[in-house]
């Protein structure tokens, strides 16, 4: 990982063109849980 990149502190989300709203919500829930774990550590 290149820590000198201007994009180092960004998370890229690549969602397929055809996706159900429930799948998007599930993915966002997973990401939120990851952030929660990180802030609690």
mmCIF entry with sequence, helices, sheets and N, C-alpha, C, O atoms, coordinates in Angstrom:
data_MODEL
# 
_entry.id   MODEL 
# 
_entity.id                         1 
_entity.type                       polymer 
_entity.pdbx_number_of_molecules   1 
# 
_entity_poly.entity_id                      1 
_entity_poly.type                           'polypeptide(L)' 
_entity_poly.nstd_linkage                   no 
_entity_poly.nstd_monomer                   no 
_entity_poly.pdbx_seq_one_letter_code       
;(UNK)(UNK)(UNK)(UNK)(UNK)(UNK)(UNK)(UNK)(UNK)(UNK)(UNK)(UNK)(UNK)(UNK)(UNK)(UNK)
(UNK)(UNK)(UNK)(UNK)(UNK)(UNK)(UNK)(UNK)(UNK)(UNK)(UNK)(UNK)(UNK)(UNK)(UNK)(UNK)
(UNK)(UNK)(UNK)(UNK)(UNK)(UNK)(UNK)(UNK)(UNK)
;
_entity_poly.pdbx_seq_one_letter_code_can   XXXXXXXXXXXXXXXXXXXXXXXXXXXXXXXXXXXXXXXXX 
_entity_poly.pdbx_strand_id                 A 
# 
loop_
_entity_poly_seq.entity_id 
_entity_poly_seq.num 
_entity_poly_seq.mon_id 
_entity_poly_seq.hetero 
1 1  UNK n 
1 2  UNK n 
1 3  UNK n 
1 4  UNK n 
1 5  UNK n 
1 6  UNK n 
1 7  UNK n 
1 8  UNK n 
1 9  UNK n 
1 10 UNK n 
1 11 UNK n 
1 12 UNK n 
1 13 UNK n 
1 14 UNK n 
1 15 UNK n 
1 16 UNK n 
1 17 UNK n 
1 18 UNK n 
1 19 UNK n 
1 20 UNK n 
1 21 UNK n 
1 22 UNK n 
1 23 UNK n 
1 24 UNK n 
1 25 UNK n 
1 26 UNK n 
1 27 UNK n 
1 28 UNK n 
1 29 UNK n 
1 30 UNK n 
1 31 UNK n 
1 32 UNK n 
1 33 UNK n 
1 34 UNK n 
1 35 UNK n 
1 36 UNK n 
1 37 UNK n 
1 38 UNK n 
1 39 UNK n 
1 40 UNK n 
1 41 UNK n 
# 
_struct_asym.id          A 
_struct_asym.entity_id   1 
# 
_struct_conf.conf_type_id            HELX_P 
_struct_conf.id                      HELX_P1 
_struct_conf.pdbx_PDB_helix_id       AA1 
_struct_conf.beg_label_comp_id       UNK 
_struct_conf.beg_label_asym_id       A 
_struct_conf.beg_label_seq_id        21 
_struct_conf.pdbx_beg_PDB_ins_code   ? 
_struct_conf.end_label_comp_id       UNK 
_struct_conf.end_label_asym_id       A 
_struct_conf.end_label_seq_id        40 
_struct_conf.pdbx_end_PDB_ins_code   ? 
_struct_conf.beg_auth_comp_id        UNK 
_struct_conf.beg_auth_asym_id        A 
_struct_conf.beg_auth_seq_id         21 
_struct_conf.end_auth_comp_id        UNK 
_struct_conf.end_auth_asym_id        A 
_struct_conf.end_auth_seq_id         40 
_struct_conf.pdbx_PDB_helix_class    1 
_struct_conf.details                 ? 
_struct_conf.pdbx_PDB_helix_length   20 
# 
_struct_conf_type.id          HELX_P 
_struct_conf_type.criteria    ? 
_struct_conf_type.reference   ? 
# 
loop_
_atom_site.group_PDB 
_atom_site.id 
_atom_site.type_symbol 
_atom_site.label_atom_id 
_atom_site.label_alt_id 
_atom_site.label_comp_id 
_atom_site.label_asym_id 
_atom_site.label_entity_id 
_atom_site.label_seq_id 
_atom_site.pdbx_PDB_ins_code 
_atom_site.Cartn_x 
_atom_site.Cartn_y 
_atom_site.Cartn_z 
_atom_site.occupancy 
_atom_site.B_iso_or_equiv 
_atom_site.pdbx_formal_charge 
_atom_site.auth_seq_id 
_atom_site.auth_comp_id 
_atom_site.auth_asym_id 
_atom_site.auth_atom_id 
_atom_site.pdbx_PDB_model_num 
ATOM 1   N N  . UNK A 1 1  ? 0.846   -1.177 0.000   1.00 0.00 ? 1  UNK A N  1 
ATOM 2   C CA . UNK A 1 1  ? 0.000   0.000  0.000   1.00 0.00 ? 1  UNK A CA 1 
ATOM 3   C C  . UNK A 1 1  ? 0.888   1.235  0.000   1.00 0.00 ? 1  UNK A C  1 
ATOM 4   O O  . UNK A 1 1  ? 1.823   1.340  0.794   1.00 0.00 ? 1  UNK A O  1 
ATOM 5   N N  . UNK A 1 2  ? 0.595   2.145  -0.875  1.00 0.00 ? 2  UNK A N  1 
ATOM 6   C CA . UNK A 1 2  ? 1.369   3.372  -0.993  1.00 0.00 ? 2  UNK A CA 1 
ATOM 7   C C  . UNK A 1 2  ? 0.793   4.426  -0.056  1.00 0.00 ? 2  UNK A C  1 
ATOM 8   O O  . UNK A 1 2  ? -0.248  5.017  -0.342  1.00 0.00 ? 2  UNK A O  1 
ATOM 9   N N  . UNK A 1 3  ? 1.471   4.660  1.062   1.00 0.00 ? 3  UNK A N  1 
ATOM 10  C CA . UNK A 1 3  ? 0.983   5.615  2.059   1.00 0.00 ? 3  UNK A CA 1 
ATOM 11  C C  . UNK A 1 3  ? 1.223   7.060  1.660   1.00 0.00 ? 3  UNK A C  1 
ATOM 12  O O  . UNK A 1 3  ? 0.739   7.971  2.331   1.00 0.00 ? 3  UNK A O  1 
ATOM 13  N N  . UNK A 1 4  ? 1.956   7.285  0.588   1.00 0.00 ? 4  UNK A N  1 
ATOM 14  C CA . UNK A 1 4  ? 2.185   8.656  0.131   1.00 0.00 ? 4  UNK A CA 1 
ATOM 15  C C  . UNK A 1 4  ? 1.122   9.110  -0.865  1.00 0.00 ? 4  UNK A C  1 
ATOM 16  O O  . UNK A 1 4  ? 1.102   10.271 -1.274  1.00 0.00 ? 4  UNK A O  1 
ATOM 17  N N  . UNK A 1 5  ? 0.252   8.206  -1.247  1.00 0.00 ? 5  UNK A N  1 
ATOM 18  C CA . UNK A 1 5  ? -0.793  8.521  -2.216  1.00 0.00 ? 5  UNK A CA 1 
ATOM 19  C C  . UNK A 1 5  ? -1.807  9.489  -1.610  1.00 0.00 ? 5  UNK A C  1 
ATOM 20  O O  . UNK A 1 5  ? -2.099  9.395  -0.418  1.00 0.00 ? 5  UNK A O  1 
ATOM 21  N N  . UNK A 1 6  ? -2.344  10.408 -2.392  1.00 0.00 ? 6  UNK A N  1 
ATOM 22  C CA . UNK A 1 6  ? -3.374  11.315 -1.871  1.00 0.00 ? 6  UNK A CA 1 
ATOM 23  C C  . UNK A 1 6  ? -4.680  10.583 -1.549  1.00 0.00 ? 6  UNK A C  1 
ATOM 24  O O  . UNK A 1 6  ? -5.572  11.159 -0.926  1.00 0.00 ? 6  UNK A O  1 
ATOM 25  N N  . UNK A 1 7  ? -4.798  9.333  -1.964  1.00 0.00 ? 7  UNK A N  1 
ATOM 26  C CA . UNK A 1 7  ? -6.022  8.562  -1.730  1.00 0.00 ? 7  UNK A CA 1 
ATOM 27  C C  . UNK A 1 7  ? -5.862  7.574  -0.585  1.00 0.00 ? 7  UNK A C  1 
ATOM 28  O O  . UNK A 1 7  ? -6.697  6.684  -0.426  1.00 0.00 ? 7  UNK A O  1 
ATOM 29  N N  . UNK A 1 8  ? -4.810  7.709  0.218   1.00 0.00 ? 8  UNK A N  1 
ATOM 30  C CA . UNK A 1 8  ? -4.514  6.747  1.270   1.00 0.00 ? 8  UNK A CA 1 
ATOM 31  C C  . UNK A 1 8  ? -5.632  6.636  2.302   1.00 0.00 ? 8  UNK A C  1 
ATOM 32  O O  . UNK A 1 8  ? -5.883  5.543  2.809   1.00 0.00 ? 8  UNK A O  1 
ATOM 33  N N  . UNK A 1 9  ? -6.304  7.727  2.623   1.00 0.00 ? 9  UNK A N  1 
ATOM 34  C CA . UNK A 1 9  ? -7.326  7.725  3.675   1.00 0.00 ? 9  UNK A CA 1 
ATOM 35  C C  . UNK A 1 9  ? -8.739  7.628  3.119   1.00 0.00 ? 9  UNK A C  1 
ATOM 36  O O  . UNK A 1 9  ? -9.685  8.121  3.735   1.00 0.00 ? 9  UNK A O  1 
ATOM 37  N N  . UNK A 1 10 ? -8.886  7.007  1.976   1.00 0.00 ? 10 UNK A N  1 
ATOM 38  C CA . UNK A 1 10 ? -10.201 6.867  1.362   1.00 0.00 ? 10 UNK A CA 1 
ATOM 39  C C  . UNK A 1 10 ? -10.550 5.393  1.206   1.00 0.00 ? 10 UNK A C  1 
ATOM 40  O O  . UNK A 1 10 ? -9.677  4.540  1.046   1.00 0.00 ? 10 UNK A O  1 
ATOM 41  N N  . UNK A 1 11 ? -11.837 5.124  1.256   1.00 0.00 ? 11 UNK A N  1 
ATOM 42  C CA . UNK A 1 11 ? -12.345 3.780  1.025   1.00 0.00 ? 11 UNK A CA 1 
ATOM 43  C C  . UNK A 1 11 ? -13.107 3.804  -0.290  1.00 0.00 ? 11 UNK A C  1 
ATOM 44  O O  . UNK A 1 11 ? -14.030 4.600  -0.461  1.00 0.00 ? 11 UNK A O  1 
ATOM 45  N N  . UNK A 1 12 ? -12.730 2.946  -1.209  1.00 0.00 ? 12 UNK A N  1 
ATOM 46  C CA . UNK A 1 12 ? -13.408 2.882  -2.504  1.00 0.00 ? 12 UNK A CA 1 
ATOM 47  C C  . UNK A 1 12 ? -14.483 1.799  -2.447  1.00 0.00 ? 12 UNK A C  1 
ATOM 48  O O  . UNK A 1 12 ? -14.206 0.660  -2.072  1.00 0.00 ? 12 UNK A O  1 
ATOM 49  N N  . UNK A 1 13 ? -15.683 2.155  -2.814  1.00 0.00 ? 13 UNK A N  1 
ATOM 50  C CA . UNK A 1 13 ? -16.789 1.203  -2.855  1.00 0.00 ? 13 UNK A CA 1 
ATOM 51  C C  . UNK A 1 13 ? -17.152 0.962  -4.319  1.00 0.00 ? 13 UNK A C  1 
ATOM 52  O O  . UNK A 1 13 ? -17.572 1.878  -5.026  1.00 0.00 ? 13 UNK A O  1 
ATOM 53  N N  . UNK A 1 14 ? -16.988 -0.265 -4.753  1.00 0.00 ? 14 UNK A N  1 
ATOM 54  C CA . UNK A 1 14 ? -17.296 -0.616 -6.134  1.00 0.00 ? 14 UNK A CA 1 
ATOM 55  C C  . UNK A 1 14 ? -18.551 -1.482 -6.136  1.00 0.00 ? 14 UNK A C  1 
ATOM 56  O O  . UNK A 1 14 ? -18.504 -2.673 -5.826  1.00 0.00 ? 14 UNK A O  1 
ATOM 57  N N  . UNK A 1 15 ? -19.661 -0.867 -6.488  1.00 0.00 ? 15 UNK A N  1 
ATOM 58  C CA . UNK A 1 15 ? -20.958 -1.540 -6.477  1.00 0.00 ? 15 UNK A CA 1 
ATOM 59  C C  . UNK A 1 15 ? -21.325 -1.915 -7.914  1.00 0.00 ? 15 UNK A C  1 
ATOM 60  O O  . UNK A 1 15 ? -21.163 -1.108 -8.829  1.00 0.00 ? 15 UNK A O  1 
ATOM 61  N N  . UNK A 1 16 ? -21.818 -3.140 -8.111  1.00 0.00 ? 16 UNK A N  1 
ATOM 62  C CA . UNK A 1 16 ? -22.240 -3.521 -9.462  1.00 0.00 ? 16 UNK A CA 1 
ATOM 63  C C  . UNK A 1 16 ? -23.357 -2.606 -9.975  1.00 0.00 ? 16 UNK A C  1 
ATOM 64  O O  . UNK A 1 16 ? -24.066 -1.977 -9.190  1.00 0.00 ? 16 UNK A O  1 
ATOM 65  N N  . UNK A 1 17 ? -23.500 -2.544 -11.284 1.00 0.00 ? 17 UNK A N  1 
ATOM 66  C CA . UNK A 1 17 ? -24.557 -1.705 -11.867 1.00 0.00 ? 17 UNK A CA 1 
ATOM 67  C C  . UNK A 1 17 ? -25.950 -2.216 -11.499 1.00 0.00 ? 17 UNK A C  1 
ATOM 68  O O  . UNK A 1 17 ? -26.883 -1.427 -11.348 1.00 0.00 ? 17 UNK A O  1 
ATOM 69  N N  . UNK A 1 18 ? -26.087 -3.513 -11.358 1.00 0.00 ? 18 UNK A N  1 
ATOM 70  C CA . UNK A 1 18 ? -27.378 -4.104 -10.995 1.00 0.00 ? 18 UNK A CA 1 
ATOM 71  C C  . UNK A 1 18 ? -27.240 -4.689 -9.593  1.00 0.00 ? 18 UNK A C  1 
ATOM 72  O O  . UNK A 1 18 ? -26.564 -5.697 -9.390  1.00 0.00 ? 18 UNK A O  1 
ATOM 73  N N  . UNK A 1 19 ? -27.889 -4.041 -8.637  1.00 0.00 ? 19 UNK A N  1 
ATOM 74  C CA . UNK A 1 19 ? -27.798 -4.481 -7.247  1.00 0.00 ? 19 UNK A CA 1 
ATOM 75  C C  . UNK A 1 19 ? -29.121 -4.159 -6.553  1.00 0.00 ? 19 UNK A C  1 
ATOM 76  O O  . UNK A 1 19 ? -29.749 -3.134 -6.821  1.00 0.00 ? 19 UNK A O  1 
ATOM 77  N N  . UNK A 1 20 ? -29.520 -5.038 -5.674  1.00 0.00 ? 20 UNK A N  1 
ATOM 78  C CA . UNK A 1 20 ? -30.758 -4.838 -4.915  1.00 0.00 ? 20 UNK A CA 1 
ATOM 79  C C  . UNK A 1 20 ? -30.487 -3.890 -3.738  1.00 0.00 ? 20 UNK A C  1 
ATOM 80  O O  . UNK A 1 20 ? -29.396 -3.916 -3.167  1.00 0.00 ? 20 UNK A O  1 
ATOM 81  N N  . UNK A 1 21 ? -31.455 -3.066 -3.375  1.00 0.00 ? 21 UNK A N  1 
ATOM 82  C CA . UNK A 1 21 ? -31.277 -2.172 -2.229  1.00 0.00 ? 21 UNK A CA 1 
ATOM 83  C C  . UNK A 1 21 ? -30.880 -2.917 -0.946  1.00 0.00 ? 21 UNK A C  1 
ATOM 84  O O  . UNK A 1 21 ? -30.102 -2.401 -0.143  1.00 0.00 ? 21 UNK A O  1 
ATOM 85  N N  . UNK A 1 22 ? -31.409 -4.113 -0.760  1.00 0.00 ? 22 UNK A N  1 
ATOM 86  C CA . UNK A 1 22 ? -31.070 -4.896 0.439   1.00 0.00 ? 22 UNK A CA 1 
ATOM 87  C C  . UNK A 1 22 ? -29.589 -5.269 0.443   1.00 0.00 ? 22 UNK A C  1 
ATOM 88  O O  . UNK A 1 22 ? -28.967 -5.317 1.504   1.00 0.00 ? 22 UNK A O  1 
ATOM 89  N N  . UNK A 1 23 ? -29.020 -5.532 -0.733  1.00 0.00 ? 23 UNK A N  1 
ATOM 90  C CA . UNK A 1 23 ? -27.607 -5.867 -0.818  1.00 0.00 ? 23 UNK A CA 1 
ATOM 91  C C  . UNK A 1 23 ? -26.743 -4.647 -0.484  1.00 0.00 ? 23 UNK A C  1 
ATOM 92  O O  . UNK A 1 23 ? -25.720 -4.773 0.188   1.00 0.00 ? 23 UNK A O  1 
ATOM 93  N N  . UNK A 1 24 ? -27.152 -3.487 -0.947  1.00 0.00 ? 24 UNK A N  1 
ATOM 94  C CA . UNK A 1 24 ? -26.418 -2.260 -0.617  1.00 0.00 ? 24 UNK A CA 1 
ATOM 95  C C  . UNK A 1 24 ? -26.471 -2.023 0.888   1.00 0.00 ? 24 UNK A C  1 
ATOM 96  O O  . UNK A 1 24 ? -25.458 -1.694 1.504   1.00 0.00 ? 24 UNK A O  1 
ATOM 97  N N  . UNK A 1 25 ? -27.643 -2.189 1.474   1.00 0.00 ? 25 UNK A N  1 
ATOM 98  C CA . UNK A 1 25 ? -27.793 -1.975 2.914   1.00 0.00 ? 25 UNK A CA 1 
ATOM 99  C C  . UNK A 1 25 ? -26.941 -2.965 3.704   1.00 0.00 ? 25 UNK A C  1 
ATOM 100 O O  . UNK A 1 25 ? -26.322 -2.595 4.701   1.00 0.00 ? 25 UNK A O  1 
ATOM 101 N N  . UNK A 1 26 ? -26.907 -4.208 3.266   1.00 0.00 ? 26 UNK A N  1 
ATOM 102 C CA . UNK A 1 26 ? -26.089 -5.217 3.941   1.00 0.00 ? 26 UNK A CA 1 
ATOM 103 C C  . UNK A 1 26 ? -24.605 -4.824 3.894   1.00 0.00 ? 26 UNK A C  1 
ATOM 104 O O  . UNK A 1 26 ? -23.896 -4.927 4.896   1.00 0.00 ? 26 UNK A O  1 
ATOM 105 N N  . UNK A 1 27 ? -24.155 -4.381 2.739   1.00 0.00 ? 27 UNK A N  1 
ATOM 106 C CA . UNK A 1 27 ? -22.765 -3.950 2.611   1.00 0.00 ? 27 UNK A CA 1 
ATOM 107 C C  . UNK A 1 27 ? -22.447 -2.759 3.493   1.00 0.00 ? 27 UNK A C  1 
ATOM 108 O O  . UNK A 1 27 ? -21.395 -2.719 4.131   1.00 0.00 ? 27 UNK A O  1 
ATOM 109 N N  . UNK A 1 28 ? -23.350 -1.788 3.531   1.00 0.00 ? 28 UNK A N  1 
ATOM 110 C CA . UNK A 1 28 ? -23.145 -0.608 4.378   1.00 0.00 ? 28 UNK A CA 1 
ATOM 111 C C  . UNK A 1 28 ? -23.149 -0.990 5.860   1.00 0.00 ? 28 UNK A C  1 
ATOM 112 O O  . UNK A 1 28 ? -22.404 -0.410 6.649   1.00 0.00 ? 28 UNK A O  1 
ATOM 113 N N  . UNK A 1 29 ? -23.977 -1.953 6.239   1.00 0.00 ? 29 UNK A N  1 
ATOM 114 C CA . UNK A 1 29 ? -24.004 -2.429 7.629   1.00 0.00 ? 29 UNK A CA 1 
ATOM 115 C C  . UNK A 1 29 ? -22.667 -3.075 8.004   1.00 0.00 ? 29 UNK A C  1 
ATOM 116 O O  . UNK A 1 29 ? -22.166 -2.883 9.112   1.00 0.00 ? 29 UNK A O  1 
ATOM 117 N N  . UNK A 1 30 ? -22.104 -3.832 7.080   1.00 0.00 ? 30 UNK A N  1 
ATOM 118 C CA . UNK A 1 30 ? -20.807 -4.478 7.330   1.00 0.00 ? 30 UNK A CA 1 
ATOM 119 C C  . UNK A 1 30 ? -19.722 -3.419 7.503   1.00 0.00 ? 30 UNK A C  1 
ATOM 120 O O  . UNK A 1 30 ? -18.900 -3.509 8.416   1.00 0.00 ? 30 UNK A O  1 
ATOM 121 N N  . UNK A 1 31 ? -19.721 -2.419 6.628   1.00 0.00 ? 31 UNK A N  1 
ATOM 122 C CA . UNK A 1 31 ? -18.722 -1.352 6.720   1.00 0.00 ? 31 UNK A CA 1 
ATOM 123 C C  . UNK A 1 31 ? -18.892 -0.584 8.034   1.00 0.00 ? 31 UNK A C  1 
ATOM 124 O O  . UNK A 1 31 ? -17.902 -0.261 8.691   1.00 0.00 ? 31 UNK A O  1 
ATOM 125 N N  . UNK A 1 32 ? -20.127 -0.292 8.417   1.00 0.00 ? 32 UNK A N  1 
ATOM 126 C CA . UNK A 1 32 ? -20.377 0.417  9.669   1.00 0.00 ? 32 UNK A CA 1 
ATOM 127 C C  . UNK A 1 32 ? -19.879 -0.395 10.863  1.00 0.00 ? 32 UNK A C  1 
ATOM 128 O O  . UNK A 1 32 ? -19.310 0.169  11.798  1.00 0.00 ? 32 UNK A O  1 
ATOM 129 N N  . UNK A 1 33 ? -20.085 -1.700 10.843  1.00 0.00 ? 33 UNK A N  1 
ATOM 130 C CA . UNK A 1 33 ? -19.611 -2.556 11.929  1.00 0.00 ? 33 UNK A CA 1 
ATOM 131 C C  . UNK A 1 33 ? -18.085 -2.539 12.006  1.00 0.00 ? 33 UNK A C  1 
ATOM 132 O O  . UNK A 1 33 ? -17.515 -2.551 13.097  1.00 0.00 ? 33 UNK A O  1 
ATOM 133 N N  . UNK A 1 34 ? -17.429 -2.510 10.855  1.00 0.00 ? 34 UNK A N  1 
ATOM 134 C CA . UNK A 1 34 ? -15.962 -2.440 10.826  1.00 0.00 ? 34 UNK A CA 1 
ATOM 135 C C  . UNK A 1 34 ? -15.482 -1.135 11.445  1.00 0.00 ? 34 UNK A C  1 
ATOM 136 O O  . UNK A 1 34 ? -14.532 -1.135 12.228  1.00 0.00 ? 34 UNK A O  1 
ATOM 137 N N  . UNK A 1 35 ? -16.127 -0.025 11.104  1.00 0.00 ? 35 UNK A N  1 
ATOM 138 C CA . UNK A 1 35 ? -15.737 1.259  11.676  1.00 0.00 ? 35 UNK A CA 1 
ATOM 139 C C  . UNK A 1 35 ? -15.999 1.280  13.185  1.00 0.00 ? 35 UNK A C  1 
ATOM 140 O O  . UNK A 1 35 ? -15.210 1.835  13.950  1.00 0.00 ? 35 UNK A O  1 
ATOM 141 N N  . UNK A 1 36 ? -17.110 0.674  13.606  1.00 0.00 ? 36 UNK A N  1 
ATOM 142 C CA . UNK A 1 36 ? -17.411 0.615  15.037  1.00 0.00 ? 36 UNK A CA 1 
ATOM 143 C C  . UNK A 1 36 ? -16.334 -0.160 15.783  1.00 0.00 ? 36 UNK A C  1 
ATOM 144 O O  . UNK A 1 36 ? -15.890 0.270  16.847  1.00 0.00 ? 36 UNK A O  1 
ATOM 145 N N  . UNK A 1 37 ? -15.908 -1.301 15.235  1.00 0.00 ? 37 UNK A N  1 
ATOM 146 C CA . UNK A 1 37 ? -14.852 -2.092 15.874  1.00 0.00 ? 37 UNK A CA 1 
ATOM 147 C C  . UNK A 1 37 ? -13.552 -1.310 15.957  1.00 0.00 ? 37 UNK A C  1 
ATOM 148 O O  . UNK A 1 37 ? -12.832 -1.384 16.952  1.00 0.00 ? 37 UNK A O  1 
ATOM 149 N N  . UNK A 1 38 ? -13.261 -0.560 14.903  1.00 0.00 ? 38 UNK A N  1 
ATOM 150 C CA . UNK A 1 38 ? -12.013 0.210  14.865  1.00 0.00 ? 38 UNK A CA 1 
ATOM 151 C C  . UNK A 1 38 ? -12.017 1.322  15.908  1.00 0.00 ? 38 UNK A C  1 
ATOM 152 O O  . UNK A 1 38 ? -11.002 1.561  16.562  1.00 0.00 ? 38 UNK A O  1 
ATOM 153 N N  . UNK A 1 39 ? -13.133 1.992  16.065  1.00 0.00 ? 39 UNK A N  1 
ATOM 154 C CA . UNK A 1 39 ? -13.185 3.109  17.019  1.00 0.00 ? 39 UNK A CA 1 
ATOM 155 C C  . UNK A 1 39 ? -13.240 2.623  18.461  1.00 0.00 ? 39 UNK A C  1 
ATOM 156 O O  . UNK A 1 39 ? -12.892 3.372  19.374  1.00 0.00 ? 39 UNK A O  1 
ATOM 157 N N  . UNK A 1 40 ? -13.666 1.392  18.682  1.00 0.00 ? 40 UNK A N  1 
ATOM 158 C CA . UNK A 1 40 ? -13.720 0.851  20.041  1.00 0.00 ? 40 UNK A CA 1 
ATOM 159 C C  . UNK A 1 40 ? -12.378 0.275  20.480  1.00 0.00 ? 40 UNK A C  1 
ATOM 160 O O  . UNK A 1 40 ? -12.136 0.102  21.675  1.00 0.00 ? 40 UNK A O  1 
ATOM 161 N N  . UNK A 1 41 ? -11.519 -0.017 19.535  1.00 0.00 ? 41 UNK A N  1 
ATOM 162 C CA . UNK A 1 41 ? -10.219 -0.646 19.871  1.00 0.00 ? 41 UNK A CA 1 
ATOM 163 C C  . UNK A 1 41 ? -9.234  0.348  20.430  1.00 0.00 ? 41 UNK A C  1 
ATOM 164 O O  . UNK A 1 41 ? -8.106  -0.018 20.759  1.00 0.00 ? 41 UNK A O  1 
# 
